[in-house]
Amino acid sequence: MYSILTIVAILVIVTIVALNSAPFGRHPEGARLALIKQLPNYKDGELQNQSPTPTLPDGVSYLNIIAGMIKGNKNSRPKNPVPTVKPDFSPASNAKIIWFGHSSYLIQVDGLNILVDPVFSLRTSPFSFLGAKSFKGTDFIKAEELPQLDLILITHDHYDHLDYESILKLKDKTKKFVTSLGVGAHLAHWGVSPDKIIELSWGQEARYQSLKFTAMPARHFSGRGFKRNQTVWSAFILQTEKNKLYLGGDSGYDKHFKEAGDKHGPFDIAILECGQYNDYWPLIHMMPEVTVQAAADLKAKVLMPVHWGKFLLAWHDWDDPIIRVVKKAKAVDFQITTPIMGESVILDENYPQKEWWLSMQDH
């Protein structure tokens, strides 16, 4: 009996210590927490989506998900290295976007460098020894190789969008951070100076030189530990001197896409998630076909699908997201760009469309 109690006590202590380690970040408190509690979508102790969004649909349990994870899918990881190209960071005449895989990309516009959701670790996990490793070939650039950054934008605090190790490497070469309200608590805990952090809730705007950022609703959730929905999750509109970009972050489909399109559109490009979906969690991520509909709702001229190609976070075939989203875009004649990781998308000039994943379909 005493042995069992000792083991339980040790496990409790280890869990508490682990959850208080640096990679987990910190929950908002003080003035930051007070602002969150004043938000209209803060109810019953946590932030809510615009529409009711249960984590799991009726008839689905976490046991179903565990069973699916155990079963897995032999095609959820590519057998061969993912092709990449060396990024070109030289200035372009128009806005340039360079995708690094998953949801990390650099925007170069108006002489400024904006890095979105940087994750350059091998795993999307609080610990370097836990979680599935990134696909072969996708570790083609290090955080230290990036140019000096004017801004880092963080859409929400999940590990595949907010990476502790990447922030440590980038914080001293970055002038400002723009993020969702509450996420600044993590950044400050990791040594980012509070005067470098700009936090926005839905509908709020911030300016930096020629740029205007507007935080927009998304249909998702937040949290790095057991307690969820204590920080805001957002999409962002980036307005430059000549262009308007919709930076989607993570979101299930809902009315907010059409509302953003009607109020703020059209957009020169919409960068939207198309991967990590499953019928077990249909409300917090989009199926690829729905990603095209969301881009149309936004009145976007071009769709750039992300949130795929680097990490195993669901058990669909690794290339299923891009195959399906391209097929749907072709069917409805919607312009799409599908760059190789590291390749430049240049607005109004260069929209790569090579279906490079087809050469890897022997899995």
N, C-alpha and C positions, 0 to 999 in steps of 0.2 A: 504493500500500500504506500509506504513512504517512498519507495523507488519510483512509483508511478507519479506521485505528487512532485517529486524532485524533477523528473523528466518534463512534466507539464510546466513547472515553474521556469525551467531553463528555456523551454520553447517560447514561453511568454516573454521572457527577458530578451532573448535573441530577436524576436519579432519587433519588440518595442525599439531596441537599439537599431535594427535595420531600417525601420520606418522613419527613424529620426536621423538617418545618415544623409549626407548632402545631396545625393542624386534625387531623392524624393522631393526636395524643395521644401517650401513652407506654405501653410495655409494663410490666406489674408487675415490680418488683424488690425486693430486700431482704426485709423481714419479710412484706410483702404476697405476694411470690412464694413464700416458704416456706409460707405458709398454703395457697396454691393447690396446691402440690405434695403437701400432706398429704391432699387431698381423695380420697375413694375412687374418684371417676370421673376422676382424673388419671392417664393412662397413656401411655407412649411419647411423652412430651414435650408432651402437649396434653390438654385436657379432652374428655371423651367424653359422649355421650348415654346414657340408660338402655338403649336398644336400639340395635343396629348401625344407623348412619345414614350411608350413603355419600352424598356431596354429589350425585352423579348416579347414576341407576339403570343397570342393565346395558343395554348397547346404545346409550347416550346419551353423546355426547362434547361437549366445549366448542365444537367446530366446529358441531355441531347448534344450539347456543344462539346462536352468532354468526350463523349463517344465519337463524335465527328473528328475531333483532334486526334484521338487514338487511331482511328481508321486511316486518316490522312489521305493523301493523293500522290501517287508516284510522279505525277506531272506538275506538281505545285512548285517545283524548282527546275530551272533549266539544267540540262546535263553539261552543256558547254558554256564557256564564259560569254557574258553579254557584251556585244560590241560597244565601244565608246570611241570618241575622238578627243583630241587635246583641245581644251577650250581656248578660244581666242578672246582675250579681254581688252583688245584695242577698241577705241571708240568707233561707233557706227553713226551714219547720218541720221538714222531713225532709232527708235527704241529697240533694244536688243534683249532677248531672253535666252539664258543658257540653263538647261535642265541638267541636274546632277543625279537624277533618279528619285523615285518616290515623290515626295512633295517639296523637295529642296530645289530652288532655282535662283539665279541671279538676274536681276533686271538692271540694265544699264540705260539710263535715259537722262537727258538734260545735264549731262556731265556728272551724274551721280550714280553710285553703286548701291543697290538695294538687294539684300539677301533675304529670301523668304524661307522660313521653317528649316533652318540648316541642321541636317543630321549627317555627320561624317563618321560616326562610330560604326563598328561592324554589326552591332545589335541594337534593336530598339528596346532597351531594357535598362533598369537602374543599375545593373551590374554587368560588367564586361564578360562574365562567364555564363550568363543566363540568356536564354532565348535563341531563336534561329539566327544564323549568320546571314549577312547580306549575300546576294547571288554572286557567283564568281564573275570577276571582271568589273563589278560596279564600284569597287574601291579604287577608282582611277584618279582621284584627286584628294589631296589632304586639305584640311581647313587652313593650314599655314600657307598654302599655295595661292589662296585667294588674294585679290587686290585689296587695298585699303577700302573700308566700307563706310559709307555715309550712314546707312540705316540697316538694321536687322528687323524684319517684321515677323512676329510670332502669332499665328492665328489662334492657337489654343495650347494647352499644357500637356497633351499626351506625348509619350516617349518618342513616337515616330514623327513628331513635329517640334518638340522642345527637348534637345539633347544636352545633358549636363556637360559632357566632355567637350562638345563643340562650342558651347557658350564660353567655357573657360579659355579655350584657344582663341576665340574671336573677340571677346569683350574689350580688349585693350586696343584693338585695331578698328573699332566701330564707334562712330560719334554718337549715334542715338539708337534707341530701341523703341519700336512702336508695337503695341500688343493689346490684347484684350484685358479689360479690367480684372484685376486680381492676379494675373500672371506675373506682374511686377514683383510680387512677393517672392517668387522663386528666383527671379533675376537678382534682386537685391541680396537675397541670402547667399547667392553665389559670387557676390563681390562686384556686381554692376552698380556703379554710382547712381543713387536715386535721381540725380539731376539729368541723367541720360535716358531715363525711362518715361515714355509717354503711354498712358493706359486709356483705352476708350471702351465705352459701352455702346450698344447698338444705337446708331443714329448720330453719334458724336463724331466730330471732325478734328483733325489736327493738320497743321501745315509745317513743312520743312522746306525752306528755300522755294523752289518752283513747284513743289509737290503738295498735293492735298490728299490725305487719307481719310476715308469714312468707314467706320466699323458698321457692318451690316449683319442682320440675323442669319443664323445657320441652324440646321436641325441636327443636333449632335449631343455631346455631353463632355464633361471634363473630369479631371482627377488623376493623380499619380499614385494614390494609395487606395485604401479601402473606402474612404469618404469621397463621394462624387459631387460634382456640380457646385463647387464652392468658388470657381472662377469662371469668367465668361468665355464662351467659344464664339468665334466670329468668322465671317468672310470680310474682305476689305475691298473697297473701291480705291484705286490709285489713279488720280487725275494729274497729268503732266501738262506741259505747255501745249502739246499737240494731241495727246491721246488720253483715252480712258480705258483702264484695265480692270477686270473683275477677278480678284484673287480669292478663290473659293474656299480654301481650307478643306475641312471635312464637313459633309452635310448629306442628310437624306433629302429626298425630294419633298417640296412643300410649296406653299403659295409665295414664299419670300423671293423666289427667283423671278416670278412674273411681276411682283411688286417692285423689285429693284429695276427690272427692265423698263417698266412703265414710268417710274419716277426718275431714274438716272441714266437709262440707256439712250441710244445704242452704245455698245462697248466695242472697241477695236479688237479686243480678244478677251475670251473667258478661259481662265485656267481652272479646270474643274477635276475633281476626283472621278476615277472610273474603275477603281479596283478595291479589293479587300471586302467584297460583298458576300452575302449569304442569305438564303431564305430564313435563317434563324435570327437575323438582325436586319430586317428589311427597311426599318425606319431611320436608321442612323447613317447608312451608306447607300449610295445609288447603284442600281444595276447599270451596266454600260449604256444600254439603250436609253435609259432615263437621263443619263448625262447629256445626251444630244438634245433631248427635250428641254432640259434646264438651260442649255446654251441658247436655244431658240427663244425661251421665255425671257432671257436676259437681253434679247435683241443683239446678240454678239455677232460680229462679222466672221470671226474665226474661233474655233474651239481648239484648245490645247489640253489633251487629257493627261493627268498625272495620277499619283498615288498608286503606282504599279511599277513593275519591272526591277525592283531592287530588294524588297523584303517579303518574307512569307508571313502574312498576318491573317490570311484566310486560306481555305484549302481548295479554291478553284485552280484550274490549270494556270500556270504563271503567265501565259500569253492570252488567256481567255478575255481579259478586260479589253485589250487593244484590238483583238480580232472583232469582238462584238461592237465596240464603239465605232470602229471604222466602217464596218458593214452597215450599221444604222445610219451613219452620216452620209454614206454613199446613197443609200436608199431614199433619203429625203433631200439629197443634194445640198448638204450643209458643209461648208468649208471646214476642213480639219487639218491640223499640222501635227506631225508625228516625228519629232527630231530624235536622232540618236543621242544618248547621253553625252553631253559636252558640246553638241552642235548648236549653232546660233540660229534662233528665230529672230528675224528682223521685220518689224511691222511695216507693211506695205511694200516690202522688198523680197523677203525670203521666208517661205513657209515650207520647210522640208516635209515631204510626203512619202518618202521611201518606206516601204513596208519591210523593214529590216529584220523583223522577228520571223518572217517566213523562212529565212535561211536556217533557222534554228529549230524547225518543227519536227526534227527527229527526236527532240527532247533529250 
